[in-house]
Amino acid sequence: MQGRQEVVVITGAGAGLARAVAREFARHGASLGLISRNQARLEAVKSEVEALGGQAVTVSADVANADQVEQAAEFIERQLGPIDIWINGAMTTVFSPLHEMTPDEFKRVNDVTYLGYVHGTMAALKRMRARNHGTIVQIGSALAYRPIPLQTAYCGAKHAIKGMTEGLRCELMNEGSDVHVTIVEMPGLNTPQFDWCKSHLPQRARPVSPVYQPEVGARAVYWAAHQRRRQVYVGISSVLTIWGNKLAPGLMDRFLARTAVSGQQTAESEDPDRPDNLWQTVKGDMGARGRFSRESHDDSYQLWMTTNRAKVGMIAGAAVLAGVALCATRQRRHHRVDRHDDYPLALSRR
């Protein structure tokens, strides 16, 4: 990659987290291939990318269609050169109890959110394996480890992505490939999905607290794309959710049954006739952020520690040494006091 800008493909780049990811890579001068269904929105992202110092080509495609994804990859390489990094970020969901969803709705969520990742991964592998170079980044979710009510289709899709990716990783290791694949597990993010994904809920949908701005996730994706980590957790809530489910899954079941249904709805009534993006795009430029900025975190201390492990190790080591030195100092002082107290007793025995 010396002597040229890295070429990065991002699916779902028109809005939300993937749009924030496009901006993050643009700040570092990347050449971007942007894939989404809405061409007008892609042109808006392209303008942002160019203003930040990157360059971009856009392709309108539905990731649920494998042929469209393959054609998009071919076009991007003709325009920009060999793909170095492929980021799967396209998604959709239906906020609904399972019994209120139709089979077609459930299937569509998986066609986009799971099979869209499969199609993107296959298109990337077709090119990267031949060159023995490249990184595939799957934008995952803590919900792959700990599903929640009202998003069964989405949780199932994210769980399937995890299974597919981990199997693929073993295949690449078996053949000695230098192609790397990683998953970045996201927490609740303040993106527009809660205003344009289909919903059967009585109240407007919202992310599970705590909520982070999409730029936090974007920084994690950029970092993961340039490391050799098998997975990256984003936000302390992701860590606690994943490990809590490993240690006490039954307790998590009961806790989420009590809290997660109301916790994913606001007090505002939902409009059952509003447009949604399940089958077609929604008009308008939604941007990267949603309507929850007032409560959203701009940073994550957990992510900082993850991406600065050397510094954290040095700080921890310094703290240990300081503790050892403090204990040694106290012991010496205590020893001197003991010797001073024994001195009059020793004189009296003479």
Buried (B, 14 or more C-beta within 10 A) or exposed (E): EEEEBBBBBBBBBBBBBBBBBBBBBBBBEBBBBBBBBBBEBBBBBBEBBEEBEBBBBBBBBBBBBBEBBBBBBBBBBEBBBBBBBBBBBBBBBBBBEEEEBEEEBBBBBBBBBBBBBBBBBBBBBEBBBEEEBBBBBBBBBBBBBBBBBBBBBBBBBBBBBBEBBEEBBEEBEEEEBEBBBBBBBBBBBBBBBBBBBBBBBEBBBBBBBBBBBBBBBBBBBBBBBBBEBEBBBBBBBBBBBBEBBEEEEEEBEEEBEEBBBEBBBBEEEBEEEEBBBBEEBBEEBBBBBBEBEEEBBEEBEBBEEBBEEEEEEEEEEEEEEEEEEEEEEEEEEEEEEEEEEEEEEEEEEE
